[in-house]
């Protein structure tokens, strides 16, 4: 799909460097995929809720080794 948008050149150049891509199209695609991934992760975290885990490294290793 072809779409025309106006994007600040400095922001786009910075995004291209950050994403290590050579084309504007690739930079925009990487940014959109990252936005989608982040929103899905945020939704999952919200659905699962949060809780505090108060374990020492030794306790965590013991839990991991138990069947």
Helices and strands as residue ranges (DSSP letters): H 9-19, H 24-48, H 57-65
